Protein backbone atom coordinates (compact mmCIF):
# COMPACT_ATOMS: atom_id res chain seq x y z
CA UNK A 1 0.00 0.00 0.00
CA UNK A 2 1.47 3.39 -0.99
CA UNK A 3 2.36 5.69 1.85
CA UNK A 4 -0.21 8.41 2.43
CA UNK A 5 1.37 11.87 2.24
CA UNK A 6 0.86 14.46 4.93
CA UNK A 7 0.01 18.02 3.95
CA UNK A 8 2.69 20.57 4.81
CA UNK A 9 0.52 22.49 7.28
CA UNK A 10 2.90 25.41 7.63
CA UNK A 11 3.19 26.01 3.89
CA UNK A 12 -0.49 25.33 3.19
CA UNK A 13 -1.56 27.57 6.08
CA UNK A 14 0.68 30.44 4.98
CA UNK A 15 -0.68 30.28 1.42
CA UNK A 16 -4.34 30.20 2.46
CA UNK A 17 -3.79 32.96 5.03
CA UNK A 18 -2.29 35.24 2.36
CA UNK A 19 -5.09 34.47 -0.13
CA UNK A 20 -7.94 35.22 2.29
CA UNK A 21 -6.16 38.22 3.78
CA UNK A 22 -5.76 39.45 0.21
CA UNK A 23 -9.51 39.29 -0.35
CA UNK A 24 -10.08 41.30 2.81
CA UNK A 25 -7.55 43.95 1.85
CA UNK A 26 -8.80 44.21 -1.75
CA UNK A 27 -12.26 45.03 -0.42
CA UNK A 28 -10.85 47.57 2.03
CA UNK A 29 -8.59 49.20 -0.57
CA UNK A 30 -11.09 49.29 -3.45
CA UNK A 31 -14.62 49.56 -2.06
CA UNK A 32 -14.93 53.35 -2.27
CA UNK A 33 -13.45 53.73 -5.75
CA UNK A 34 -15.35 50.66 -7.00
CA UNK A 35 -18.63 52.12 -5.74
CA UNK A 36 -17.99 55.40 -7.54
CA UNK A 37 -16.75 53.86 -10.79
CA UNK A 38 -18.83 50.68 -11.04
CA UNK A 39 -21.73 51.45 -8.67
CA UNK A 40 -20.79 48.51 -6.45
CA UNK A 41 -18.28 48.45 -3.59
CA UNK A 42 -17.85 44.71 -4.18
CA UNK A 43 -16.81 44.94 -7.85
CA UNK A 44 -13.11 44.11 -7.44
CA UNK A 45 -13.43 41.69 -4.54
CA UNK A 46 -16.14 39.65 -6.30
CA UNK A 47 -13.95 39.31 -9.39
CA UNK A 48 -11.00 38.30 -7.20
CA UNK A 49 -13.16 35.79 -5.34
CA UNK A 50 -14.20 34.16 -8.62
CA UNK A 51 -10.56 33.87 -9.69
CA UNK A 52 -9.71 32.55 -6.23
CA UNK A 53 -12.18 29.66 -6.56
CA UNK A 54 -10.69 28.54 -9.86
CA UNK A 55 -7.10 29.14 -8.75
CA UNK A 56 -7.50 27.19 -5.49
CA UNK A 57 -9.02 24.31 -7.48
CA UNK A 58 -5.94 24.30 -9.74
CA UNK A 59 -3.65 24.44 -6.71
CA UNK A 60 -5.40 21.49 -5.05
CA UNK A 61 -5.26 19.47 -8.27
CA UNK A 62 -1.51 20.04 -8.55
CA UNK A 63 -1.08 19.37 -4.84
CA UNK A 64 -2.50 15.90 -5.46
CA UNK A 65 -0.45 15.33 -8.63
CA UNK A 66 2.94 13.77 -8.01
CA UNK A 67 5.53 16.27 -9.18
CA UNK A 68 7.39 13.59 -11.17
CA UNK A 69 4.44 13.36 -13.53
CA UNK A 70 5.44 16.87 -14.65
CA UNK A 71 8.97 15.69 -15.47
CA UNK A 72 8.39 15.14 -19.17
CA UNK A 73 9.43 17.07 -22.28
CA UNK A 74 5.77 17.27 -23.26
CA UNK A 75 4.93 19.28 -20.13
CA UNK A 76 8.07 21.44 -20.08
CA UNK A 77 8.19 22.38 -23.76
CA UNK A 78 4.43 22.68 -24.19
CA UNK A 79 4.25 25.10 -21.26
CA UNK A 80 7.00 27.29 -22.74
CA UNK A 81 5.63 27.00 -26.27
CA UNK A 82 2.09 28.00 -25.31
CA UNK A 83 3.43 30.89 -23.24
CA UNK A 84 5.54 32.19 -26.13
CA UNK A 85 2.54 31.95 -28.44
CA UNK A 86 0.39 33.93 -25.97
CA UNK A 87 3.12 36.55 -25.49
CA UNK A 88 3.33 37.10 -29.24
CA UNK A 89 -0.47 37.14 -29.55
CA UNK A 90 -0.92 39.74 -26.81
CA UNK A 91 1.58 42.04 -28.51
CA UNK A 92 -0.83 42.40 -31.43
CA UNK A 93 -4.12 41.86 -29.58
CA UNK A 94 -3.40 44.67 -27.11
CA UNK A 95 -1.74 47.22 -29.36
CA UNK A 96 -1.33 49.90 -26.69
CA UNK A 97 -0.13 48.12 -23.55
CA UNK A 98 0.71 44.63 -24.92
CA UNK A 99 -0.51 43.16 -21.62
CA UNK A 100 -4.01 41.70 -21.87
CA UNK A 101 -5.84 39.15 -23.96
CA UNK A 102 -9.51 40.03 -23.54
CA UNK A 103 -12.55 37.87 -24.29
CA UNK A 104 -15.59 39.84 -23.20
CA UNK A 105 -15.35 40.41 -19.45
CA UNK A 106 -12.58 37.81 -19.14
CA UNK A 107 -8.97 38.98 -19.42
CA UNK A 108 -5.68 37.11 -19.16
CA UNK A 109 -2.15 38.43 -18.67
CA UNK A 110 0.26 36.04 -20.45
CA UNK A 111 3.33 37.44 -18.68
CA UNK A 112 1.99 35.93 -15.45
CA UNK A 113 1.78 32.49 -17.03
CA UNK A 114 5.42 32.80 -18.04
CA UNK A 115 6.43 32.26 -14.40
CA UNK A 116 5.15 28.67 -13.93
CA UNK A 117 6.08 27.82 -17.53
CA UNK A 118 9.70 28.90 -17.08
CA UNK A 119 9.98 27.21 -13.68
CA UNK A 120 8.82 23.91 -15.18
CA UNK A 121 11.19 24.24 -18.11
CA UNK A 122 14.18 25.08 -15.90
CA UNK A 123 13.48 22.21 -13.50
CA UNK A 124 13.16 19.70 -16.36
CA UNK A 125 16.04 20.92 -18.52
CA UNK A 126 18.57 21.56 -15.74
CA UNK A 127 17.86 18.23 -14.05
CA UNK A 128 18.25 16.45 -17.41
CA UNK A 129 21.59 18.21 -18.06
CA UNK A 130 22.77 18.41 -14.44
CA UNK A 131 26.04 16.57 -15.12
CA UNK A 132 26.88 18.85 -18.03
CA UNK A 133 25.55 22.15 -16.70
CA UNK A 134 28.55 24.12 -18.00
CA UNK A 135 28.53 22.50 -21.42
CA UNK A 136 27.62 24.70 -24.38
CA UNK A 137 24.92 22.23 -25.40
CA UNK A 138 23.26 23.00 -22.08
CA UNK A 139 23.90 26.72 -21.91
CA UNK A 140 22.94 27.62 -25.47
CA UNK A 141 19.39 26.19 -25.57
CA UNK A 142 18.75 27.26 -21.97
CA UNK A 143 20.02 30.77 -22.64
CA UNK A 144 17.95 31.11 -25.81
CA UNK A 145 14.77 29.95 -24.06
CA UNK A 146 15.22 32.11 -20.97
CA UNK A 147 16.27 35.08 -23.08
CA UNK A 148 13.33 34.78 -25.47
CA UNK A 149 10.74 34.44 -22.71
CA UNK A 150 12.14 37.28 -20.60
CA UNK A 151 12.52 39.59 -23.62
CA UNK A 152 8.90 39.12 -24.68
CA UNK A 153 7.75 39.58 -21.08
CA UNK A 154 9.91 42.70 -20.61
CA UNK A 155 8.17 44.55 -23.46
CA UNK A 156 5.05 45.16 -21.37
CA UNK A 157 6.18 44.09 -17.89
CA UNK A 158 9.78 44.68 -16.83
CA UNK A 159 9.08 43.76 -13.20
CA UNK A 160 7.96 40.24 -14.07
CA UNK A 161 10.93 39.86 -16.43
CA UNK A 162 13.28 40.72 -13.55
CA UNK A 163 11.57 38.05 -11.42
CA UNK A 164 12.10 35.49 -14.20
CA UNK A 165 15.78 36.40 -14.53
CA UNK A 166 16.25 36.11 -10.75
CA UNK A 167 14.56 32.70 -10.73
CA UNK A 168 16.76 31.40 -13.55
CA UNK A 169 19.85 32.75 -11.78
CA UNK A 170 18.98 30.89 -8.55
CA UNK A 171 18.38 27.59 -10.34
CA UNK A 172 21.59 27.75 -12.40
CA UNK A 173 23.67 28.87 -9.42
CA UNK A 174 22.51 25.94 -7.31
CA UNK A 175 22.99 23.60 -10.27
CA UNK A 176 26.71 24.46 -10.27
CA UNK A 177 27.15 26.98 -13.07
CA UNK A 178 30.76 28.17 -12.91
CA UNK A 179 31.75 31.71 -12.01
CA UNK A 180 32.70 32.76 -15.52
CA UNK A 181 29.32 31.82 -16.93
CA UNK A 182 27.57 33.42 -13.95
CA UNK A 183 29.45 36.67 -14.56
CA UNK A 184 28.65 36.59 -18.28
CA UNK A 185 24.97 35.92 -17.59
CA UNK A 186 24.79 38.75 -15.06
CA UNK A 187 26.37 41.19 -17.51
CA UNK A 188 23.89 40.21 -20.24
CA UNK A 189 20.97 40.47 -17.79
CA UNK A 190 22.01 43.89 -16.51
CA UNK A 191 22.55 45.20 -20.04
CA UNK A 192 19.16 43.84 -21.06
CA UNK A 193 17.43 45.51 -18.11
CA UNK A 194 19.20 48.81 -18.82
CA UNK A 195 18.17 48.64 -22.47
CA UNK A 196 14.56 47.92 -21.51
CA UNK A 197 14.63 50.94 -19.19
CA UNK A 198 16.26 53.32 -21.67
CA UNK A 199 13.91 52.43 -24.52
CA UNK A 200 10.83 53.37 -22.47
CA UNK A 201 10.87 57.03 -21.36
CA UNK A 202 8.54 56.42 -18.41
CA UNK A 203 10.80 53.67 -17.07
CA UNK A 204 13.89 55.82 -17.43
CA UNK A 205 12.07 58.74 -15.81
CA UNK A 206 11.18 56.64 -12.77
CA UNK A 207 14.77 55.45 -12.37
CA UNK A 208 16.23 58.94 -12.81
CA UNK A 209 13.73 60.55 -10.44
CA UNK A 210 14.54 57.95 -7.79
CA UNK A 211 18.28 58.69 -8.04
CA UNK A 212 18.14 62.36 -9.05
CA UNK A 213 14.69 63.79 -8.17
CA UNK A 214 15.71 67.42 -8.83
CA UNK A 215 17.52 66.62 -12.11
CA UNK A 216 20.76 68.14 -10.80
CA UNK A 217 22.93 65.35 -12.20
CA UNK A 218 20.93 65.28 -15.45
CA UNK A 219 21.44 69.04 -15.93
CA UNK A 220 25.18 68.64 -15.37
CA UNK A 221 25.40 65.83 -17.92
CA UNK A 222 23.12 67.48 -20.45
CA UNK A 223 23.01 71.29 -20.05
CA UNK A 224 21.01 71.65 -23.27
CA UNK A 225 18.09 69.79 -21.63
CA UNK A 226 17.55 67.15 -24.31
CA UNK A 227 17.60 64.25 -21.85
CA UNK A 228 15.24 66.03 -19.45
CA UNK A 229 12.82 66.71 -22.30
CA UNK A 230 12.99 63.05 -23.33
CA UNK A 231 12.20 61.93 -19.79
CA UNK A 232 9.30 64.33 -19.38
CA UNK A 233 7.61 63.17 -22.58
CA UNK A 234 5.90 60.37 -20.70
CA UNK A 235 5.36 61.99 -17.31
CA UNK A 236 1.90 61.78 -15.79
CA UNK A 237 0.86 61.83 -12.13
CA UNK A 238 1.36 58.07 -11.80
CA UNK A 239 4.85 58.24 -13.31
CA UNK A 240 6.34 60.75 -10.88
CA UNK A 241 7.49 60.46 -7.27
CA UNK A 242 3.90 61.10 -6.20
CA UNK A 243 3.01 57.43 -5.92
CA UNK A 244 6.05 56.55 -3.82
CA UNK A 245 5.49 59.56 -1.56
CA UNK A 246 1.86 58.67 -0.94
CA UNK A 247 2.90 55.10 -0.20
CA UNK A 248 5.41 56.28 2.41
CA UNK A 249 2.78 58.49 4.00
CA UNK A 250 0.38 55.54 4.24
CA UNK A 251 2.97 53.26 5.83
CA UNK A 252 4.18 55.95 8.20
CA UNK A 253 0.65 56.86 9.29
CA UNK A 254 -0.06 53.28 10.35
CA UNK A 255 2.42 53.30 13.23
CA UNK A 256 2.71 50.08 15.23
CA UNK A 257 -0.84 48.75 15.09
CA UNK A 258 -2.46 50.78 12.30
CA UNK A 259 -5.59 52.87 11.98
CA UNK A 260 -7.88 49.85 11.75
CA UNK A 261 -9.48 47.92 8.89
CA UNK A 262 -11.31 50.23 6.42
CA UNK A 263 -9.96 53.29 8.25
CA UNK A 264 -7.08 54.10 5.88
CA UNK A 265 -7.17 57.49 4.15
CA UNK A 266 -4.46 57.27 1.47
CA UNK A 267 -6.48 54.77 -0.57
CA UNK A 268 -9.16 57.46 -1.01
CA UNK A 269 -7.84 58.90 -4.30
CA UNK A 270 -4.39 59.77 -2.90
CA UNK A 271 -2.57 56.49 -3.52
CA UNK A 272 -2.88 55.21 -7.13
CA UNK A 273 -3.25 51.43 -7.59
CA UNK A 274 -4.15 51.02 -3.92
CA UNK A 275 -5.79 47.61 -4.50
CA UNK A 276 -3.14 46.45 -6.97
CA UNK A 277 0.59 47.06 -6.82
CA UNK A 278 0.51 49.28 -3.71
CA UNK A 279 -1.82 47.25 -1.53
CA UNK A 280 1.03 46.63 0.93
CA UNK A 281 0.91 50.36 1.73
CA UNK A 282 -2.77 49.97 2.67
CA UNK A 283 -1.79 47.03 4.88
CA UNK A 284 0.78 49.25 6.58
CA UNK A 285 -1.69 52.08 7.13
CA UNK A 286 -4.57 49.96 8.42
CA UNK A 287 -2.67 47.19 10.23
CA UNK A 288 0.51 49.04 11.07
CA UNK A 289 3.96 47.57 11.52
CA UNK A 290 2.42 44.49 13.14
CA UNK A 291 0.29 43.68 10.10
CA UNK A 292 3.08 44.41 7.64
CA UNK A 293 5.42 42.16 9.60
CA UNK A 294 2.76 39.45 9.61
CA UNK A 295 2.57 39.49 5.81
CA UNK A 296 6.36 39.39 5.61
CA UNK A 297 6.40 36.47 8.06
CA UNK A 298 3.99 34.49 5.87
CA UNK A 299 6.34 34.86 2.89
CA UNK A 300 9.28 33.87 5.09
CA UNK A 301 7.36 30.69 5.96
CA UNK A 302 7.05 29.97 2.23
CA UNK A 303 10.80 30.60 1.87
CA UNK A 304 11.57 28.28 4.80
CA UNK A 305 9.34 25.43 3.64
CA UNK A 306 10.42 25.80 0.02
CA UNK A 307 14.12 25.62 0.87
CA UNK A 308 13.46 22.74 3.25
CA UNK A 309 11.69 20.83 0.48
CA UNK A 310 14.54 21.54 -1.96
CA UNK A 311 17.12 20.20 0.50
CA UNK A 312 15.18 17.10 1.51
CA UNK A 313 13.75 15.95 -1.83
CA UNK A 314 15.91 13.12 -3.23
CA UNK A 315 15.91 13.97 -6.96
CA UNK A 316 17.15 16.88 -9.04
CA UNK A 317 13.86 17.68 -10.74
CA UNK A 318 12.04 18.07 -7.42
CA UNK A 319 14.93 20.14 -6.04
CA UNK A 320 14.99 22.61 -8.93
CA UNK A 321 11.19 22.74 -9.07
CA UNK A 322 11.02 23.69 -5.38
CA UNK A 323 13.83 26.22 -5.79
CA UNK A 324 12.25 27.80 -8.85
CA UNK A 325 8.82 28.13 -7.28
CA UNK A 326 10.19 29.49 -4.01
CA UNK A 327 12.46 32.01 -5.72
CA UNK A 328 9.65 33.24 -7.98
CA UNK A 329 7.08 33.82 -5.22
CA UNK A 330 9.41 35.16 -2.54
CA UNK A 331 11.52 37.37 -4.80
CA UNK A 332 8.40 38.96 -6.30
CA UNK A 333 6.99 39.58 -2.82
CA UNK A 334 10.20 41.20 -1.59
CA UNK A 335 10.45 43.30 -4.76
CA UNK A 336 6.89 44.58 -4.32
CA UNK A 337 7.49 45.42 -0.65
CA UNK A 338 10.73 47.21 -1.56
CA UNK A 339 8.87 49.35 -4.10
CA UNK A 340 6.12 50.21 -1.60
CA UNK A 341 8.70 51.16 1.03
CA UNK A 342 10.54 53.30 -1.57
CA UNK A 343 13.68 51.18 -1.34
CA UNK A 344 13.85 50.77 -5.15
CA UNK A 345 12.37 52.79 -8.05
CA UNK A 346 8.64 52.45 -8.64
CA UNK A 347 7.79 49.39 -10.71
CA UNK A 348 4.38 47.93 -11.30
CA UNK A 349 4.44 44.41 -9.87
CA UNK A 350 1.73 42.78 -7.73
CA UNK A 351 2.17 41.39 -4.23
CA UNK A 352 1.56 37.64 -4.68
CA UNK A 353 -1.83 36.39 -3.39
CA UNK A 354 -2.74 39.79 -1.95
CA UNK A 355 -2.87 42.29 -4.82
CA UNK A 356 -5.95 42.35 -7.02
CA UNK A 357 -5.46 40.47 -10.26
CA UNK A 358 -6.79 37.13 -11.43
CA UNK A 359 -3.88 36.17 -13.69
CA UNK A 360 -1.39 36.84 -10.90
CA UNK A 361 -3.41 34.79 -8.41
CA UNK A 362 -3.78 31.89 -10.83
CA UNK A 363 -0.06 31.89 -11.61
CA UNK A 364 0.95 32.03 -7.94
CA UNK A 365 -1.41 29.28 -6.80
CA UNK A 366 -0.39 27.11 -9.73
CA UNK A 367 3.19 27.43 -8.52
CA UNK A 368 2.07 26.87 -4.93
CA UNK A 369 0.33 23.60 -5.83
CA UNK A 370 3.56 22.22 -7.29
CA UNK A 371 5.56 23.34 -4.25
CA UNK A 372 3.08 21.74 -1.87
CA UNK A 373 3.42 18.40 -3.61
CA UNK A 374 7.22 18.54 -3.57
CA UNK A 375 7.16 19.48 0.11
CA UNK A 376 4.81 16.62 0.98
CA UNK A 377 7.00 14.12 -0.87
CA UNK A 378 10.09 15.52 0.83
CA UNK A 379 8.70 14.36 4.18
N, C-alpha and C positions, 0 to 999 in steps of 0.2 A: 504494500500500500504506500503510495507516495506521501511524503511528509507534508503536512498542512502548514502553509506559511503563516507567519504572524505579521499583522500590519504594523508598520513602524509608527507607533502612536505619536511620537514627538514630531516627526515630519508631517504626518497626515493632519495632526492637530494644528500645526503652524500654518499649513496651507489653507485649511478651512477657516481658521481664525482670520487670516488676511482677506480671504474672499468675502466673508460676511461683514467684516469691518469695512471693507471697501464699499459694499452696498450702502451701509449706514452713512458713510462719509460722502458718497456721491449724492445721496438725497439731501444731506445737510448743505453741501457745497453748491447744489444746482437748483434747489426747489424754487427759490425766488425768481431767478432768471428764466427757468423753465415755465413758470406760471405766466410771466410777462410775454415770453416769446411764443409759447405753444399752448397757452391757456390751461396748463396742467402742471402742478408742482411735481408730479410723479413721472414726467415724460422720460427723463434720462435714467432714472432708477428702474423703471419698468423695462426699458430696453436692455439695461444691463442684467436685470434678473432673468430675462429670456435667454440671453447669451450664457448666463451662468448655468442654467439648467442643461443646455446642450453641452457646454464645456465640461461640467462635472461628469456628465454621462460618458464623454470621451475619456476623461481622466480615469474613471472607474474601469472602463473597458481595457485601457492600457495597463492599469494596475493589476488586472487579472491575466494579462497576456505575458507569458514568459518573455523576458527581454531577448533571449536567444532566437526567438522566432523572427525578430527584426534584423537578425544578422544575415541578410541575404543581399546580393547585388540588386535583386528586383526592388526591394524596399529602398535601399540607399540611393540608387540611381534614378528610380522613379520619383522619389521625393524631390531630389534636386532638379530633375528635368521638368516636372510640373511647376515647380517654383520659378524656374527660369522662364518658362512659357508665360506664367501669370505676370511676372515682372515686365516682360516685353509687352504683353497685352495692355497692362495698365498705363504704360507710357503713352500709348495712342488713345486708349479709352478715356483717360483723364488728361486731356491736353494741357490743362493749366497747372495742376499740382502733381500729376503723375503718381497719385497715391491710392485712389479708390477705384475699385470695380463695383459699379452700382447696378442692381437689378431691382427696380422699384424702390421699396423702402429698405431693402437689404443691401448692405455694402460690405465689402471685404478689402482688407489692406494686405496685399501680397507680401510686403516687406516683413510683416509679422510672421508669416508662414516660413520665411527663409530661415528663421532661427531653429525650429525643430528639424527642418530639412538638412541644414548644414551640420547640425549636431549628429544626426544619424549617419550622414555621409562620412564625417570625420571619424566617428567611432568604428564604422565598418572598414574604411580604407586604411586607417592607421593601424588597426589591429591586424589586418591582412598583411601589411607591409612592415610590421613592427621590427623584424630582424634586419630590415634594409631601409630604415627610416631616413638615412642620410644619402641614399642612392638617388641618382638623378631620375630614375624611373619611378621613384616614389614622389620626389619633390616637384617634378614638372607637372604631372596630372593634378596633384593636390593643389599646387600653386595656381594653376589655370582655373580650377573649379572655384576655389576660395576667392580668387581675384575677380572672376566673372560675376559671382553672386554678390559680393560686396560692392562692386562697381555699380551694378544695376540698382542695388538697394540705396547706395549713396546719392543717386540722382535726386530722389525725393526726400530721403530720410538718412541724413548723415549720422545721427545718434545711433540708430539701429545698426548701421554699417560698422561703427566703432565697436559696438557690442559683439558683432560677428568676428571682427578682427581679434578682439581680446580673447574670445572663446577659442579660436583656432590657435592663437599663441599659447594658451594654457595647455591644450591637448598636445601640441607638438613639443613643447618644452618638457612635459612629463614623459613623452614617448622617447626622449633622448636625442632630440635634434642638437647638433653640435653648435658651438658658439659662433662660428663663422656664418653658418646659415641663419642662426637667430639674428645676428647683427644685420645681415643682408635683408632679411624679412622685415625687421623693424625699420630700416631705412626706407624700403619701398612703401611700407604702411604709412609712415610719417609723411613722405612726399605725396602719397595719394590723398591723405587727409588734408594737407595744405593746399593741394590743387583743387580739391572739392570746395574748400573754404574760399579760395581766391576767385573761383569762377562764379560764385554766387555773391553778389554785393551785400545782401542782407546777412549772410554768414560772416563775411569779412567784417562788416560793420559791428556785429555783436562781439567778435573777438577783439577788434581794435578798441571798442568802447570799454570793454572789461579791463584791458591793459592800460589804455590811454584815454580816459573818459573826456578830457578837455582838449584832445587833439594836439597837445603840445609837441609830442614826438613826431606826429604826422606833419605838423607845420614846419618842423625843423628839417625833416627829410624832403618834403615837397612844398617849398615856399609858394609856388605858383597855385597851389590848391587843387590840382587835378585829382589827386588821390581822395581828398576830402569830398570833392564833388561826386566822385564815383561811389563812395560809401553812402552818401546821403541820397543817392538815387532811389534806394529801396526803403528808406526809413519811414516807418509808421509808428504809431504809439506802441504796438506790441514788439517792435524791433529795437527799441531803445532800452536804456537802463531802467525804465519805468517798472517793468515787470519784476525785475530782480529786487528793486527797492521796495515795492509793495509786498513782495514775499518776505523780505527781512522784517518789515513792519509787523506782518501777521505773526511770524514766529516769535518776535520779541515781545509782542503784546500778550502772548499766551502765558508767559512766566513759567512757574513750576507745574501748576495743575490746570491751566487753561481757563478760558472764559465759560466753558460749558458747551455741550452739544447744541447746535443751532444758534449759538450766541455770537459767532464770529462776525466781524464787520467787514473785513477786507474782501470777502467773497461777494459783497454787494456792490458790484460794478467797479471796484478798485483793482482787484487782482484778476487779470485776464487768465482764461483757462483754469479757473479755480477747481473745476471738477475733473479736469484732465491732467495735464502735465504738472500743475502746481498744487495738486490736492494735498501733498505733504505739508504745505504751508498752512492749509486749513486745519489739518491735524494738529500742527503746532499751536495755532491760535486757540482752538477749542479744547484741546486735551493737554496742552502745555508740554513741558519737557518730559513729563512722565509718559504721556501718550506717544510722543515722538520716539522716546527710548523703547517703548513697548513694540512699536512697529519695527524698529531696528533690531530688537531682540528676536523677533519672529524670523527675520531674514538671516540672522546669525544662526538660528536653529537649523534652517535649511542648509546653510553652509556647513555646519557641524555634521549633520546627518549625511549630506552629500559626500563630503570628504571621507567620512567613516565608511560609507558604502564602497567608495572607490578603493579604499585601502583593503577592505575585507573581501571583496568579490574575487573569485579565483581566476577569472579569465580577462584577457585584454579588452575584448569588446565591451563587457560590462563596466570595466574600469574607465575606459574613455567615454562611454555613454554617461556614466555618473558625473565624471569631471566636466564634460561639455554642458550638460544640463545645469549643474550647479554654477559653473562660471557664467553662463548666460543669464540666469535669473538673478543671481547675487550681484554681478557686476552692473547689470542694468538698474537694479534697485539703488546701489551705492551712487551710480552716476546721476540718477534722478534726484536723490537727496542732496548731492553736492551742488547741483544746479539750483535747487530751491534755497539752499543755505548760502548761495552766492560764492561758492568755493571755486567754481569753474564758470566759463561763459555760458550764457543762456542757450539751451538746446532743447528743442521739443522732443521729449522722450517720456513715455508713461511710467508710473510706478507700478510694477507688476502686481496684479490681483487687486489693486486698490483704485487706480485711475479708471475713469470711464473709458470704455472702448471694447467692443466685442471681439475684434480680431486679436487684440493684445491678450485678452482673457483666455480666448481659445488656445492661442499659441502657448501661453504660460502653463495652462492646466494640461495641455498635451505633453509638454515637457515634464511636468510634475508627475503624470501618470507613469511615464517611463522610469523616472527616478524612484518612485515608490516601489516599483517591481524589483529594480536592482537592489534597493535597500532591504527589501524583504528576503530576497534570495541570498543576500550577504550574511544574514543571520544576526 
